[in-house]
Amino acid sequence: ESFSTFSRRTAVGTNYQGIHSKAVLNPRISIDAFRHRGQAGVSTSKSVLTTTSTSRAFASSTRLFAGLNSPQNYDEVCDVLVLGGGPAGRAITSLLSANNNVNVVIADANFDREFVPNYGVWQDEWDAVLQRFASMSVPLDGGKCGKAIDREWQITDCFFGGSFGIPMEERMRLDRPYCRVDKSALRDSFTSNSYKVLKANHISKAMGVNMYSPAGSLVHDEEGSTITLQPKEGKDIVVRTKLIIDTTGHETQLVLRDTRAPANFPPGFQIAYGCLVELDETSAANAASMAGPYDKEAMTLFDYRTDHFDGDDAAMQKAFVAPTFMYTMPLEGNKVFFEETSLVARPAISFQECKDRCFRRLKHLGIDVAKVTEEEFCYIPMGGSLPIKYQRIIALGGSNAMVHPSTGYHLCRMLMGASDMAKVILQELNAAKDSTPNLDRIAANSYHAVWSPENVRQRNFAVFGGEFLMEQNVEGLRGFFDGFFRLPLELWAGFLAGWPGLPNNDKHESWLARMWFGLNFIIRIPFPVASSMAFAILKYCVTEGAPLPQSVTPFLGEPPSYEYQDALKANVGDVAAKTEARSMIAESAVTEELPKDFEAEEASAMKETAFQ
C-alpha cells in the first residue's frame, strides 16, 4: 500500500462494515473491515457462528442432503455465484454477465454500501485497464474527469531528505501522472441489471481442500456446488451454482493457503491513518498553490522526513526503527487528503501511532486543519502464501493474494487479473453449453490465468522485496526509494505494476529482465543500503531455497503450475504391465478368476468419481 494509498486501499476489506467520517466499531466484524471495503482484507463470512446461525445452517444442510439435485431444494440457480461486493466482486460479475453471456449472482449482505476507500492509480495503468474492460463490454466512466476519475495530477513528488547527504527540503519530482479514482463512479460502472444481487453472506469455513463446516453448508459435486447464504434477516438462502468465486478478502474463510511452499512467510501489514481535511489558509502564504511544502498541482507519494520529531529523542527513535511516511492528495481549494502510512511491517504498527504522527507532521509543516471531514483506517495484508491447488472455490483479489507484496498496489493488478480470469471462465462455459463442463478444470485454469509459473516467479521477486523493506529503518527506506526513483522510469514503473498487461511490466516479465533491473538498482542506492541488500539476498537464497534464484536465473526450473491435471490419471499405474498380466491370467491353466478389464474399470471409476 506504499506507493498508492488508494490502490492499496483496494487491497483490504470487503463491503461488510466500514467507517467513514465517524469510526464506530461493530463488534461482530474484524477491524479489517474498518477501512477497505474493496476486496482484499476481510472475509465476508462469520468465522464464529452463534447458536442460532449454526442451527439455521444445519436446517439448511438438511434441505441440501434431502436431494442435492432436486430443483425444489434451491432458492436460486445460476452459472456463477460471486461472494463479496467490493471492486473485485463487482468487476468479475460485470465481466461475466456483460452481454448476458453467463447467469451470475453476486452475494453481499452490505451490497448497497458505498465504497469507502480513496483509490489512487498511475494514469497509464488506468488507461490500460479502461481499454481492457471496454473490449469486454464493461466501460468505466463517470467522475469529474471522466473515465471514473475525479482528480488528475500531471506530476508526482517525493521527499527523502535527512539521510545520505540529501537536503531536508529537496523535492524529487517524477514526471508521471497520477489519478484519484472516483469511487462512486467505479461502483456505478460495475453495477447493472445484467446480474442478480443477494443481500446475504456465506456461513462456511474451509476445514480442508473442498471440505467445509458447518456440515452441508457448502457442498461440491460433479455438476456444481450448493451453498447456504445467510441474510441479516429472514430465512437462509440455498443457491445452486456451477462455480463460486470468492472475493471476500485476504482473510477469506473459504480459500486455503499453500503453507508448505518455499519462502512461506506470513503476510506483512500496511497500516495507515488517513483524513480528508479542510485547511484554514487565512494566514498561509501561497495558499492558492501550496499546502505547506506540498504543491497542490502535484500528488505527493512519499514524505519520509522526520524533522518534526527534532528535540524529542524518544519519538525520533521510535520513528527511526518503525518508519511511516506522509501521502498527500490535494483536491479542490482547501481540501486535501493526508495519510500517514507504515509501508509494511510484521507485526503491524499502531493506528493511533499513525494518527498521532500525521497531525504532528502537519503542525510542524505549518498546515492548519480547520475541519476533518473523513477518516480512513487502512489495514492491508501483503504477501503471504498463494492458494493451495485443487480447490473448487475460485479466488480473486485479496483472497487470491493479488496485492503487490512490496508496495501494496492492488486495484489495477486485480482488474487486469479479473479480465484474464473472466476470459477463461467464459470460454469454458460457452464451450460446454450442451454438455456438463469440467468444473475442476475451469477452477484450475482460472487460477492459472492469474498465477502462471512466470507470474509466480515475478511475485516471488516482489516477495523478497517486501521482506527486505520490512527490515529497513527510516534511513534505509530513504536511500532505497531515492535510488529506486532514479532508475529509468520504465524500470521502476514496471516493478510497481508487477502484472501482465500493465504498462512497463514487460521490463520485469522474464528472469533476465528482473536481473537487469536488480543490477541497475543496486548501483544507484547508497552503499550501506546496497551492502545490506546483498547480504539479504545471500541469506534469503540459503534459508528460503529456490524462489528468489528461480526468479532471476534460468536455473531450478519453474514454480508448480495451477493448470488442470486429471487427478485420476495419477492412480492409473502401469497400463502395459496390467494388460499383460490380465492376458497371461486368461491363458493360465490354473487361474480361474479373470480380473476386470482395465479399460472398463477405468471408465467405471470415471463415472463414479465426484470430480472430473
URUR-V281612 format. One record per backbone hydrogen bond with DSSP energy under -0.5 kcal/mol. NH is the residue of the N-H (numbers start at 1). CO is the residue of the C=O. E is the energy in kcal/mol with one decimal. If there is no record, write none. Layout:
[[NH/CO/E] [NH/CO/E]]
//
This chain:
[[2/407/-2.6] [3/407/-0.7] [7/120/-0.5] [8/4/-2.6] [9/5/-2.0] [10/6/-1.1] [11/8/-3.2] [12/9/-2.1] [14/36/-0.5] [19/34/-2.6] [20/22/-0.7] [21/375/-0.6] [22/20/-2.4] [23/21/-0.6] [24/22/-1.1] [25/23/-0.5] [27/25/-0.7] [29/26/-1.9] [33/30/-1.5] [34/31/-2.1] [35/32/-0.7] [36/32/-1.0] [37/35/-0.6] [38/12/-1.3] [39/10/-1.1] [43/251/-0.5] [46/202/-0.7] [47/45/-0.8] [49/47/-0.6] [54/50/-2.6] [55/51/-2.2] [56/52/-2.1] [57/53/-2.1] [58/54/-2.3] [59/55/-2.2] [60/56/-2.1] [61/57/-2.4] [62/58/-1.8] [63/59/-1.2] [64/60/-2.0] [65/61/-2.8] [66/62/-1.3] [67/63/-0.6] [67/64/-1.3] [70/67/-1.9] [71/69/-0.7] [73/70/-2.4] [74/71/-1.9] [75/238/-2.8] [76/238/-1.7] [78/240/-2.3] [79/103/-2.1] [80/103/-1.9] [81/243/-2.7] [82/80/-0.5] [82/105/-3.0] [83/81/-0.5] [83/245/-3.0] [84/82/-0.6] [84/107/-2.7] [90/86/-2.7] [91/87/-2.2] [92/88/-2.3] [93/89/-1.9] [94/90/-2.4] [95/91/-2.4] [96/92/-2.2] [97/93/-2.1] [98/94/-1.2] [100/97/-2.1] [101/98/-1.4] [102/96/-0.8] [104/102/-0.9] [105/80/-2.4] [106/196/-2.8] [107/82/-3.0] [108/198/-2.3] [111/108/-1.6] [113/110/-1.7] [119/117/-0.7] [119/181/-0.5] [120/118/-0.5] [121/179/-2.3] [123/177/-1.8] [126/122/-2.4] [127/123/-2.3] [128/124/-1.5] [129/125/-1.9] [130/126/-2.8] [131/127/-2.2] [132/128/-2.0] [133/129/-2.7] [134/130/-2.5] [135/131/-1.9] [136/132/-0.6] [136/133/-0.9] [137/134/-1.6] [138/133/-2.8] [141/139/-0.6] [145/149/-2.8] [146/143/-1.1] [146/149/-0.5] [148/142/-2.1] [149/142/-0.8] [149/146/-1.6] [150/180/-2.5] [151/180/-1.0] [153/178/-2.9] [155/297/-0.6] [156/174/-2.1] [157/299/-2.5] [158/172/-1.9] [159/302/-1.9] [162/166/-2.5] [163/160/-0.5] [166/163/-2.0] [167/165/-0.6] [170/167/-1.4] [172/158/-2.9] [172/170/-0.5] [173/171/-0.6] [174/156/-3.8] [174/172/-0.5] [175/173/-0.5] [176/174/-2.0] [178/153/-2.5] [179/121/-3.0] [180/151/-2.6] [181/119/-3.2] [181/179/-0.6] [182/148/-2.6] [183/181/-1.0] [186/182/-2.6] [187/183/-2.1] [188/184/-2.6] [189/185/-2.2] [190/186/-1.2] [191/188/-1.4] [192/190/-0.5] [195/192/-0.5] [196/104/-2.0] [198/106/-2.8] [199/197/-0.5] [200/198/-1.9] [201/230/-2.2] [203/228/-0.9] [205/213/-2.3] [206/253/-3.2] [207/211/-3.1] [208/211/-1.3] [211/208/-1.9] [213/205/-2.3] [217/214/-2.4] [219/226/-2.6] [221/224/-2.9] [224/221/-0.9] [225/241/-3.6] [226/219/-2.7] [227/239/-2.3] [228/217/-2.7] [229/237/-3.3] [230/201/-3.6] [231/229/-0.5] [232/199/-0.5] [237/229/-2.9] [239/227/-2.8] [239/237/-0.6] [240/76/-3.0] [241/225/-2.7] [241/239/-0.5] [242/78/-0.8] [242/79/-0.5] [243/79/-1.9] [245/81/-2.7] [246/244/-0.5] [246/394/-3.4] [247/83/-2.6] [247/245/-0.6] [249/39/-0.5] [250/40/-2.8] [251/41/-1.1] [252/249/-1.2] [256/254/-0.5] [258/386/-3.2] [259/257/-1.6] [261/258/-1.3] [265/263/-1.6] [268/382/-2.5] [269/345/-2.7] [270/380/-2.4] [271/269/-0.6] [271/342/-1.0] [272/378/-1.5] [273/340/-2.1] [274/272/-0.5] [274/376/-2.8] [275/338/-2.9] [276/374/-1.7] [277/275/-0.6] [277/336/-2.8] [278/371/-2.7] [279/334/-2.4] [280/368/-2.5] [281/279/-0.9] [284/281/-0.7] [287/284/-0.8] [289/286/-1.2] [290/286/-2.6] [291/294/-2.7] [294/291/-1.8] [295/293/-0.6] [296/289/-2.9] [298/295/-1.5] [299/155/-1.8] [300/298/-0.5] [300/328/-2.0] [301/157/-2.5] [301/299/-0.8] [302/157/-0.9] [304/159/-2.6] [309/306/-1.9] [310/307/-1.4] [312/309/-2.4] [313/311/-0.5] [316/312/-2.6] [317/313/-2.5] [318/314/-2.0] [319/315/-2.3] [320/316/-1.8] [321/317/-1.9] [322/318/-1.9] [325/341/-2.2] [326/303/-1.7] [327/339/-2.3] [328/300/-2.4] [329/337/-2.8] [330/298/-0.5] [331/335/-2.7] [335/332/-2.7] [336/277/-2.0] [336/334/-0.5] [337/329/-2.5] [338/275/-2.5] [338/336/-0.6] [339/327/-1.8] [340/273/-2.4] [341/325/-3.1] [341/339/-0.6] [342/271/-3.4] [343/341/-0.7] [345/269/-1.5] [354/350/-1.8] [355/351/-2.4] [356/352/-2.9] [357/353/-2.4] [358/354/-2.1] [359/355/-2.0] [360/356/-1.9] [361/357/-2.5] [362/358/-2.2] [363/359/-2.1] [364/360/-2.1] [365/361/-2.1] [366/363/-1.3] [367/362/-2.8] [368/366/-0.7] [369/367/-0.6] [370/278/-2.4] [370/368/-0.6] [371/278/-1.7] [373/276/-2.8] [373/371/-0.6] [374/276/-1.4] [376/274/-2.8] [378/272/-3.0] [378/376/-0.6] [379/377/-0.5] [380/270/-2.2] [382/268/-2.9] [388/256/-2.3] [391/388/-0.5] [394/244/-2.6] [395/393/-0.5] [396/246/-2.1] [398/39/-1.0] [399/39/-0.6] [399/396/-1.0] [400/397/-1.4] [401/398/-2.0] [402/397/-1.6] [404/409/-3.0] [408/404/-1.8] [411/7/-0.6] [414/410/-3.4] [415/411/-2.5] [416/412/-2.3] [417/413/-2.4] [418/414/-2.7] [419/415/-1.8] [420/416/-1.8] [421/417/-2.4] [422/418/-2.7] [423/419/-1.8] [424/420/-1.5] [425/421/-2.3] [426/422/-2.8] [427/423/-2.2] [428/424/-2.4] [429/425/-2.7] [430/426/-2.5] [431/427/-1.7] [432/428/-0.8] [432/429/-0.5] [433/430/-1.0] [435/432/-1.4] [437/435/-0.6] [439/437/-1.3] [442/438/-2.0] [443/439/-2.4] [444/440/-2.5] [445/441/-2.8] [446/442/-1.8] [447/443/-1.9] [448/444/-2.1] [449/445/-1.8] [450/446/-0.9] [450/447/-0.6] [451/447/-3.5] [456/452/-2.5] [457/453/-2.1] [458/454/-2.1] [459/455/-2.4] [460/456/-2.8] [461/457/-1.7] [462/458/-1.6] [463/459/-2.6] [464/460/-1.9] [465/461/-1.5] [466/462/-2.3] [467/463/-2.2] [468/464/-2.5] [469/465/-2.5] [470/466/-1.7] [471/467/-0.6] [471/468/-1.2] [472/469/-1.4] [474/320/-2.4] [477/473/-2.1] [478/474/-2.2] [479/475/-2.4] [480/476/-2.5] [481/477/-2.6] [482/478/-2.2] [483/479/-1.9] [484/480/-2.3] [485/481/-2.3] [486/483/-1.0] [487/484/-1.3] [491/488/-1.7] [492/488/-1.6] [493/489/-3.0] [494/490/-1.2] [495/491/-1.5] [496/492/-2.0] [497/493/-2.0] [498/494/-2.5] [502/499/-1.9] [505/502/-1.8] [507/504/-1.7] [508/505/-2.3] [514/510/-2.2] [515/511/-2.3] [516/512/-2.4] [517/513/-2.3] [518/514/-2.5] [519/515/-2.4] [520/516/-2.2] [521/517/-2.3] [522/518/-2.5] [523/519/-1.0] [524/521/-1.9] [525/521/-0.7] [529/526/-0.5] [530/526/-2.8] [531/527/-3.2] [532/528/-1.7] [533/529/-2.3] [534/530/-2.5] [535/531/-2.3] [536/532/-2.2] [537/533/-2.5] [538/534/-2.0] [539/535/-2.7] [540/536/-2.6] [541/537/-2.3] [542/538/-1.8] [543/539/-2.8] [544/540/-2.8] [545/541/-0.9] [547/544/-0.6] [549/545/-0.6] [550/546/-2.9] [551/547/-1.0] [551/548/-0.8] [552/548/-0.9] [553/549/-1.0] [567/565/-0.7] [569/566/-1.2] [570/566/-0.5] [570/567/-1.0] [571/568/-1.8] [572/569/-1.2] [575/573/-1.0] [578/574/-2.0] [579/575/-2.7] [580/576/-2.3] [581/577/-2.3] [582/578/-2.3] [583/579/-2.2] [584/580/-2.4] [585/581/-2.5] [586/582/-2.2] [587/583/-1.3] [588/584/-0.6] [588/585/-0.8] [592/590/-0.6] [594/592/-0.6] [595/593/-0.5] [601/597/-2.4] [602/598/-2.7] [603/599/-2.2] [604/600/-2.2] [605/601/-2.3] [606/602/-2.3] [607/603/-1.6] [608/604/-2.2] [609/605/-1.9]]
//
